[in-house]
Amino acid sequence: MTVQTTRTRREEVMDAALALFVRDGLTATSIHEICERSGASVGSVYHHFGSKEGIAQALYVEAIVDYQVELVAMLDGCDDARSGIVGIVTHFLRWVGDHPDRARLMLASEFADLRRSASAEITRLNRAMMQQVGEWFRRFPRAFPDVPEDVMLALVVGPAERFARAWIAKRTTTSIADAADSVGEFTWQGLRGLRRTM
């Protein structure tokens, strides 16, 4: 089997598993169903992932990596504080809208155990991403409140994440695209107001 064939088979298994996990839940999905939907053999699935939970962890880590790589690339192109803050929020909400199933793994309460089981890898990824985001924040020291960078990122992304969780749970009337158009600017204005009071 070629490297490309192996990569394609792995992606087919992950795509099939993601659809089933979102539809039926992690517990209710069986390896047999994943194999049936992807066309992969049981042996192939165990070889690549070790278990159903291994597939879920791989999906979760891949989603985090994809989101973070795009976020850092977006920030690299932002030459002023406002465009970066609005960009962080807009990127987050648009990413959720473009990848609702992957976002569900990242955010929905029913996948909390999965997130805990992948916490060591996610901690490593988050540290690396926070270092890059922190470097961007430090380019504009007068634009932001004097708080630690991880707190700053929580201030920026918190409202968007709250909306995204509600959107994933189908508890919003506003579309995620409309939210992306407004929440970023509101977040920027809120940070500017906070900066003036500190």
N, C-alpha and C positions, 0 to 999 in steps of 0.2 A: 504494500500500500504506500503510495507516495505521500510526501508531506502535505501537499495540497489536498489530497483525498482525505487524509487524516483530519486536517483542519476543517474541511467541509463536513465530514461526519460528526465531528465534535460540535460544530455550530448547529447542525440539524438536530442533534440530541438536545442541545440547550434551548433551541427555539421551541421544540415540541414540549419540553418540560416546563418552560415558562408559561406557555399557553395553558397547560393543564394545571399548574400550580395556581395560576390566577383564577381559573374557572372553578376548580374543585378544592383547592387548598393543598398544602404540602402533605399533610397526613393522609388525605384521601386518595392521593395520586400514587399509583404503583409503578414500579420499574417496568412491568409488563406493558402498561399503557404508554409509557414513554417510548419503549421500543417499538410498539405497534405504530404509534404516530410518526416516529422518526425514521422507521425502517432499519434501525440499528439492531444488532444482536445484543442479548443480555451480556455476553462476554465483553463485547466492545464497550458497552456502557460502564461496566465495572472496571475495565482496563483504564478508561479515561478519567473516571470520576470516583471510583471506589464505592459509591452508594448514591441513593436518591438525594440524601442530604449534601453529598459532595457536589452534585449538580447544582443544587440550590445555592450553595456557598459560592461556586464558580460564577453563577449568574449574578449574584449580589456584588461580588468583588468586581466583576467586569462592568457592571452598571456604575459603580463608584468611580472606577478608573476612567470610564468614558466621560462622565460628568466632570470630573476634576481636570482632565486634560483639556477639555473644551473651555472650562472656566479660566484656567491659567493662560491659554492662548488668547482668549478674549481680553483679559486684563493686560496682556503684553501690548495690545494695540490701543490702550486707553492712556491718553496723555494728560488728562486732568482728573481731579478727584470726582467731580460730578459724573462724568461719563463712566468711570469705573464702578461707582456705587450703583448707579442706575443699571449698568451692564450686569453686575453680579446678580441683582434681583431679577432682571429681565431674562438673563440666561437661565437661571434656576427654573423659573416658571415655564419658559418655553421648552426647556429640556423635559420637564415633567409632561407637558402637553404633547411633545413629540414622541415620548417613550412611556406611555401610561402604565404598561405592564411592568417595565423595569422600575419605574418610580414607585409602583405599589410595593415591590420587594423592599425598596429603600425606606418607605415611609409608613406603610399600613400596619396597624397594630397586630394583625394576625401573623405577621412575619417577624415579630419581636424575637422569638427564640432563634431564628435563623441569623438575625443580626448579632445576637450575643455569641453564637458559635463561631462567627467569622470576625470577632472583635479584635483579635491580635493582628490580623492582616489589615483590617480597616484602620486600626490605630496607627500602624506604620504608614499607610497611604495618607491618612489625614495629617500626620506630622510633616510629611514631605510637601503636601499641598499647602499647609499653613505656612511653611517657611517661604514658599514662593509668593503667596498672597501677602504675607507680612512684609516682604521686600517691596511689594507694590504700595502698601499702606505707608511705609516709611518714606516714600518719595514725596508725600504730601503731609508733612507733620502738622502744619497749621490748619489743615482742613477738618481734622477729626478730633473728637473728644480724647482726652488723655486717659485712655483705658488700655489694658492689655489687648494684643491683636486677636486672640481667640474670643475675647469678650466682644471686640469690635465686629468680628465676623458674625457672631450670634445676633448682635443688634441689627446688622444689615439683613441677614437671611431669615431671622425669626418670623417676621410677619408673612413673608412669602411662603415659608415652610408651613406655617399655620393654615394659610389659604390652600396650599397644595394638598395637605392632608384632608381638608374638608372636600376639596374637589374630587380627589380620588374616591372618597366615601360617598360621592354623589350628594353632598349636602350644600351645594352652592347653586345660586341662580346665575351668577356671573360666569362667563366663560374664562378659561385660563388665559386665553389670548388677551381679553379685555383687562384682566387683572395684571398681566404682564405690562400692559401699556400704562398703568396708573400707579401700581404699588412701588415701583422703582423711584419715581419722582417724589412720592410721599415719604419714602424712606430717606431720600437725600435731604429733603426739607426738614425732617425730624432730626437728623444728625446735625444739620447746620444750627438748628435751634438749641440742641443740647450743647453743642460746642460753645455757643455764646453764653450759656449759663454756667459754664465750668471755669 
